[in-house]
Amino acid sequence: MTIGWNSGTTVDTALNGDGPVLTSQAWRRLAHKTSALGLMGTLAVSVGSVVGLSFPAEAAAPKTFSYTCQGGPFTFGATPLSVTLTGPDSVAAGGTFDLSVGIPGLTQTTPATQATYVQATVALTPTGGTVTDPGVKQGAAVTANTAAVPAGEVKYKVSVGATTTGKVSIKPGEIKLGLLTNPSSVATCTPASTTEVLDIPIGTGGGGTGTDVVAYKCDLVDTTINDPAYPADVDIKITPGTLPTNAKANDEVSISWTSTIETSSLDTLKAPTGFPASGGKYFLNMKASGAGVTQPAAAEGALTNVVVGQDITTLPSVTLKVKPTTTGTVTLTPGDLILGTSATATTGSVIKCVAPTTGLKNFTFQVAAGTGTSPSPSPSPSPSPTPTTTTPKPTKTSTATVTVTPPDKSKTPKAGADTGAGGMAGPDGRLFVLTGTVLIAAAAAGGLVLRRRTAGRG
């Protein structure tokens, strides 16, 4: 018997001499299929739960602080004033950043007769940094003869300590509010909490107690070449450009590096006899550790304006690529330098400058968790063929086609309820849950049928 589904899938069974087994086998196979659908339904419910309950990580929102205000040219009701502090996602040790203080809309007791501006003085107490421009700031513009004052913001610049680690904490204090055209009338706003702070993590910075000026020991790789300028003690300052502030695990980051030969160096870096006047290269090695980083390859740049027998005074900026594989802190330390045509050459006029193993500055940056990629599902193994046993008993095969017609489609009311973004918002976890629930119900029904048929035969 062949049961033909609308999808075109068929199920074949054979009728032997016992006759009545046909219907039982067909229902049994159908029940098995619905049981498999039940497993799929369970998976769909699980997926729906994940889709419906998980959200992508986002940057932290501005932090809101409650204030009680009185006096000045504004009218304050019983509702506390909500002031927001906003900073960058992360900051670098030794760097600076702008801190925004959001002032909500206000209402003047008596509208100003001329256009003016809000003036705000915010007391800020940073831990791990310093406010470099404290005092009164200009806020939102105020329209003449209008009581309403729009929301606005004022900004303060914060300098982060060079040795600050972990985070910078900003605690807001008293706020003075007034108008530019009436400086003698000032409202005083007091924070509801004296302990709440805005925390900003340290994402980059230099660590350690060493120096970024590296005392290199330079010599020619080929020891058979005699040059009076070598060996040489050359001081070279190695400094990074902008270290990454939003590095993610398994994402490659690029960091530019500048190398400057110090004029106070004991010796000079001279182009020896046989050194390429053109086509020469500069190779910078950096020692790397932390966050699953493997040792990066040397960063490479082209040398220019090289004159054999003269001092090399300028080194090119180079870009180093680093790929962390886990969360944590990546630490980079200046390594050896190579000048010549190849980073691995052992002969010819190639200069190698060896870095000391201690006393160097470490450059660090933080790595956050990356967005994982779900593995592709493994294909289901093909079932092993079932061996068939040939018996002398003849088998009679009967074939029929049964078409299962789906029920009428449900009709949607013309005036449906407004449910929001709907399909534009992407897949909804509720769809998975609903689909999975239906499939589980089908599986239960199939199991019940199988049980009754089995009981009937017994």
C-alpha positions in Angstrom: 0.0 0.0 0.0 1.3 3.5 -0.8 0.1 6.4 1.2 0.5 9.5 -0.9 1.0 12.8 1.0 0.4 16.2 -0.6 4.1 16.9 -0.3 4.8 13.9 -2.5 6.4 11.7 0.2 5.3 8.0 0.0 5.3 5.2 2.4 5.3 1.6 1.0 4.1 -1.5 2.8 3.4 -5.1 1.6 0.4 -7.3 2.3 1.4 -11.0 2.9 -0.9 -13.9 3.2 -2.1 -12.9 6.7 -4.2 -10.1 5.2 -5.3 -7.9 8.1 -1.6 -6.8 8.9 -1.8 -4.1 6.2 -3.8 -1.5 8.1 -1.9 -2.1 11.4 1.5 -1.6 9.7 0.4 1.6 8.0 -0.8 3.1 11.2 2.3 2.0 13.0 4.5 3.7 10.5 2.4 6.8 10.7 2.7 6.8 14.4 6.5 6.4 14.2 6.6 9.4 11.9 4.5 11.6 14.2 6.9 10.5 17.0 9.8 11.8 15.0 7.8 15.0 14.5 7.5 15.2 18.2 11.2 15.3 18.6 11.4 18.1 16.1 8.7 19.9 18.0 10.7 19.7 21.2 13.6 21.1 19.4 11.5 23.9 18.0 10.2 24.8 21.5 13.8 25.0 22.7 14.8 27.2 19.8 11.8 29.3 20.3 12.7 29.8 24.0 16.3 30.8 23.0 15.1 33.2 20.3 12.4 34.7 22.5 14.5 35.1 25.6 18.0 35.9 24.4 19.1 39.3 23.2 22.4 40.5 21.7 24.7 42.3 24.1 24.6 46.0 23.7 26.7 48.9 25.1 25.6 50.1 28.5 23.0 52.9 28.4 23.6 56.3 30.1 23.1 56.2 33.8 20.4 58.2 35.4 20.6 60.0 38.7 17.7 61.6 40.7 18.0 65.1 42.0 15.8 67.3 44.2 15.9 71.0 43.1 14.7 74.2 44.6 14.9 78.0 44.0 16.2 79.9 40.9 14.2 80.8 37.8 12.6 77.4 37.4 9.5 75.7 38.8 10.0 72.2 40.1 7.2 69.8 41.0 7.2 66.9 43.3 8.9 64.6 40.7 12.7 64.4 41.1 14.8 65.8 38.3 16.4 62.9 36.3 20.0 63.8 35.2 22.0 61.4 32.9 25.7 60.9 32.8 27.1 59.4 29.6 30.7 58.4 28.8 32.5 56.2 26.2 32.2 52.4 26.3 35.8 52.2 27.6 38.8 54.6 28.0 42.5 54.3 27.9 44.8 54.8 30.8 46.6 58.1 30.4 44.0 59.4 27.9 41.1 61.8 28.1 37.4 61.6 27.3 34.2 63.8 27.3 31.6 63.2 30.0 28.1 64.4 29.0 25.7 65.5 31.7 22.1 65.5 30.3 19.8 68.1 31.8 16.0 67.4 31.3 13.5 69.9 30.1 12.6 72.7 32.6 9.9 75.3 33.1 10.6 78.9 33.9 8.6 80.5 36.7 8.5 83.8 34.6 9.4 83.5 30.9 12.6 85.4 29.9 11.8 88.3 27.7 14.9 87.7 25.5 16.5 84.7 24.1 19.1 83.1 26.4 20.8 79.9 27.5 20.7 77.5 30.4 23.8 77.6 32.5 24.8 74.6 34.6 27.6 73.9 37.0 28.0 70.2 37.9 30.2 69.0 40.7 31.9 65.8 39.6 34.2 63.6 41.7 36.2 61.1 39.6 38.1 58.1 41.0 41.0 57.3 38.8 40.9 60.5 36.9 40.6 64.3 37.1 38.1 66.9 35.7 40.3 69.3 33.7 37.7 72.0 33.0 35.4 72.3 36.0 33.0 75.2 36.3 29.9 76.7 34.6 28.9 75.3 31.2 26.4 76.5 28.6 23.4 74.3 28.0 20.2 74.4 26.0 19.0 77.5 24.1 15.9 79.2 25.6 13.4 81.0 23.3 12.2 84.5 24.4 8.8 84.8 26.1 8.4 81.0 26.3 8.2 79.2 29.6 9.3 75.8 28.4 13.0 75.1 28.4 14.2 72.2 26.2 16.4 69.4 27.4 20.1 69.8 26.7 23.5 68.7 27.9 26.8 70.1 29.1 30.2 68.4 28.8 33.2 68.1 31.0 36.6 66.7 30.0 38.1 64.0 32.2 41.8 63.0 32.2 42.5 59.4 33.2 45.5 58.6 35.3 48.4 56.9 33.5 48.5 54.1 36.1 44.7 53.7 36.5 43.5 50.1 36.0 40.1 48.5 36.0 37.8 51.5 35.7 37.2 55.2 36.2 34.3 56.0 38.5 32.4 59.3 38.2 30.3 60.4 41.2 28.0 63.4 40.4 27.4 66.0 43.1 25.5 69.2 43.5 24.2 70.9 40.3 23.6 74.7 40.0 21.1 75.7 37.2 20.3 79.2 36.0 20.0 81.4 32.9 22.7 83.4 31.1 20.7 86.6 31.3 19.9 86.3 35.0 23.0 84.9 36.7 21.9 86.0 40.2 19.0 83.6 40.2 20.3 80.0 40.6 18.5 76.7 41.4 20.3 74.2 43.7 19.9 70.5 42.9 21.0 67.8 45.4 21.5 64.2 44.4 19.3 61.6 46.1 22.2 59.3 46.5 25.7 60.1 47.6 27.2 56.7 46.6 25.9 56.0 43.1 28.6 56.4 40.4 29.1 55.9 36.6 31.8 53.3 35.9 33.8 53.4 32.7 36.1 50.4 32.1 39.8 50.8 31.2 40.0 49.3 27.7 43.6 50.2 26.8 46.7 51.6 28.3 50.3 51.0 29.1 51.3 48.9 32.1 54.4 48.0 34.0 57.1 50.2 35.2 59.4 50.1 32.2 60.0 52.6 29.4 58.9 52.7 25.8 62.5 53.7 24.8 64.2 50.5 24.0 68.0 50.2 24.3 68.8 47.9 21.3 72.0 46.0 20.7 72.5 46.2 16.9 74.9 44.1 14.9 75.2 42.6 11.4 73.7 39.2 11.0 76.6 38.0 8.8 79.5 38.0 11.2 82.0 37.7 8.3 81.3 41.3 7.3 83.5 43.8 9.2 82.1 47.2 9.7 83.5 49.7 12.2 80.0 51.0 13.0 78.9 47.7 14.5 78.1 46.5 17.0 76.1 49.6 18.0 74.0 50.6 21.0 70.9 52.4 19.6 68.0 53.8 21.6 64.7 53.5 19.7 61.3 54.6 21.0 58.5 52.2 20.2 55.0 53.7 20.6 51.6 52.4 19.4 48.9 54.4 17.7 45.4 53.9 19.0 45.1 50.6 20.8 41.7 48.9 20.3 38.9 49.8 22.7 36.3 47.3 21.5 38.4 44.2 20.7 36.3 40.9 20.5 37.5 37.3 20.8 38.2 35.7 17.4 38.3 39.1 15.7 41.6 40.3 14.2 42.7 43.8 15.2 45.3 46.0 13.6 47.6 48.2 15.6 50.0 50.8 14.1 53.4 51.3 15.6 55.9 54.2 15.3 59.6 53.7 15.8 61.7 56.8 16.5 65.5 56.7 16.7 66.5 58.9 19.7 69.0 61.7 19.0 70.5 61.0 22.4 71.4 57.4 21.4 74.9 56.4 22.2 75.5 55.1 18.7 73.9 55.7 15.3 72.2 53.2 13.0 74.3 53.3 9.9 73.6 51.6 6.5 76.6 49.3 6.1 78.4 48.4 2.8 76.2 46.3 0.7 73.0 47.5 2.3 70.2 48.0 -0.3 69.8 51.7 -1.2 66.3 50.8 -2.4 64.0 47.9 -1.6 65.2 47.7 2.0 62.7 46.7 4.6 62.1 47.3 8.3 60.7 44.4 10.4 59.3 45.0 13.9 58.6 42.1 16.2 56.3 42.3 19.2 56.1 39.8 22.0 52.4 39.0 22.7 50.6 37.1 25.4 47.2 36.8 27.0 43.6 36.2 25.7 44.7 33.2 23.7 47.0 35.3 21.4 49.6 33.4 19.4 52.9 35.1 18.7 52.1 37.6 15.9 54.2 37.8 12.7 56.6 40.7 12.3 55.1 44.0 11.1 56.8 45.1 7.9 57.5 48.5 6.3 59.6 49.9 3.5 62.8 51.8 4.2 63.2 55.1 2.3 66.0 57.6 1.8 68.7 55.2 2.7 72.3 56.1 1.7 75.0 53.5 2.1 77.6 54.7 4.7 75.2 57.2 6.1 73.0 57.1 9.2 69.5 55.7 8.9 67.4 58.4 10.7 63.8 57.5 9.9 62.0 54.3 10.4 58.6 53.6 8.8 55.3 53.2 10.7 54.1 49.6 10.5 50.9 47.8 11.3 50.8 44.7 13.4 47.8 42.3 13.3 46.8 40.5 16.5 44.0 37.9 16.8 42.9 37.1 20.4 40.8 33.9 20.8 39.5 34.4 24.3 38.4 37.2 26.6 41.1 38.8 28.8 44.0 41.2 28.5 46.4 41.2 25.6 49.9 42.3 26.5 52.4 43.5 23.9 56.1 44.2 24.5 58.6 45.5 22.0 60.9 42.7 20.5 63.8 42.5 18.1 64.2 44.6 14.9 65.5 43.6 11.5 66.6 45.9 8.7 67.4 44.5 5.3 65.8 42.5 2.5 64.5 39.6 4.6 63.5 39.0 8.2 65.1 35.6 8.1 68.3 36.2 6.1 71.5 34.9 7.7 74.0 36.4 5.2 74.5 39.8 3.6 74.3 43.3 5.1 71.3 42.7 7.3 71.1 44.5 10.6 69.5 42.8 13.7 68.8 44.8 16.8 68.1 42.7 19.9 65.8 44.1 22.6 66.6 43.6 26.3 64.5 41.1 28.1 63.6 43.3 31.1 62.7 46.9 31.9 60.4 47.4 28.8 56.9 48.9 28.9 54.0 46.6 28.3 51.1 47.8 26.1 47.7 46.3 27.0 44.2 46.2 25.7 41.1 44.3 26.9 39.2 41.7 24.9 35.5 41.1 25.3 33.5 38.1 24.3 32.8 37.8 20.6 29.6 36.8 18.8 29.7 33.0 18.5 28.6 31.1 15.4 26.4 28.1 15.9 27.8 25.0 14.3 26.1 23.6 11.3 23.9 20.7 12.1 25.5 17.3 11.3 23.7 15.4 8.5 21.7 12.5 9.8 23.4 9.2 9.0 21.7 7.2 6.4 20.0 4.2 7.9 21.7 0.8 7.4 19.9 -1.3 4.9 17.8 -4.0 6.5 18.6 -7.5 5.3 15.7 -9.2 3.7 15.1 -12.9 4.1 13.6 -14.8 1.1 10.9 -17.2 2.1 9.0 -19.6 -0.2 5.7 -18.1 1.0 4.2 -16.0 -1.8 3.6 -12.3 -1.1 0.6 -10.5 -2.5 1.2 -6.7 -3.0 -1.6 -4.3 -3.2 -1.2 -0.6 -4.0 -3.6 2.2 -3.4 -3.2 6.0 -3.1 -4.8 8.0 -0.3 -4.6 11.8 -0.6 -4.8 13.7 2.6 -6.4 17.1 1.9 -5.4 19.9 4.3 -8.2 21.8 6.1 -9.4 25.1 4.8 -7.1 28.0 5.5 -8.0 30.2 8.4 -9.4 33.6 7.5 -7.8 36.7 8.9 -10.3 39.5 9.9 -10.1 42.5 7.8 -9.5 44.8 10.7 -6.8 43.0 12.5 -5.2 44.2 15.7 -2.0 46.3 15.5 0.7 44.1 16.8 3.7 46.3 16.2 6.8 45.4 14.1 5.6 41.9 13.2 7.5 40.4 10.3 9.8 43.4 10.0 11.3 42.6 13.4 12.7 39.3 12.4 11.9 35.8 13.6 9.8 35.7 16.8 10.5 33.0 19.4 6.7 32.5 19.9 6.4 31.2 16.3 8.9 28.4 17.2 7.2 27.6 20.4 3.8 27.4 18.7 5.1 25.2 15.9 6.9 23.0 18.3 3.8 22.6 20.5 1.7 21.5 17.5 4.3 19.0 16.5 4.5 17.6 20.1 0.7 17.2 20.1 0.8 15.3 16.8 3.5 13.0 18.3 1.3 12.3 21.3 -1.7 11.5 19.1 0.5 9.1 17.0 1.7 7.4 20.1 -1.8 6.9 21.3 -2.9 5.4 18.0 0.1 3.0 18.1 -0.8 1.9 21.6 -4.4 1.3 20.8 -3.6 -0.7 17.7 -1.1 -2.7 19.5 -3.6 -3.4 22.3 -6.2 -4.4 19.8 -4.0 -6.9 18.2 -3.2 -8.4 21.5 
